[in-house]
Amino acid sequence: MNITKKNMPETMYRASRCCRVLGNPTAYLILRRLDIKRDTPGGLSKKLHIPISTVSMTLRHLRQLDLVRYETRGSTKEYWVKEKRVMEVLNLLERLVEEIREKKE
């Protein structure tokens, strides 16, 4: 059976898309950085040592999920985390991973 948007509830489908984007290490790092401070794609690229094209594409995916927002300042866009609850999710996931690793030891 091929899982598609048509054969699963809308909320579940959107949650799976969110998980897919959050599973991208670049998106994860960008969210962590934007949780600390607003930044531009160029600034994120420099600080995270990621090509600006990758940063821009990832920011677009995060915008599509409504997790980040931006404000235009002159010729640049300044981004921030719009939905702070996503940071709670990341913190919970990190704690879960730590607990799983501790149980293995």
C-alpha positions, 0 to 999 in steps of 0.5 A: 500500500502506498501511503499518500495524503489522500489515504491518511488524516490531514493532521497525521499527514502534516505531522509526518511532513513536519517530522521529515523536515525536522529530520534534516540536520540542516533544519535542526541546526537552523532552528537551534540557531534561530531560537537563540537569535534572529538571523539572515540566510547569509548570517546562518550560512556563515555561522553554520558553515552551510552553503547559502543555497542550502540554508535558503531551501531549508528556510523555505521548507520551515516557512511552509510548515509555518515554523519560522517567519521573516521580516524584510530589512532593506534587501535582506530577510531576517528570520526567527522561530515563529512557533516556539513549541517546536523547540519544546519538541526538539528538547524532548527528542534530545532527552529521549535520545539521551535516555535511550543511549544511557539504557544501552550502556 
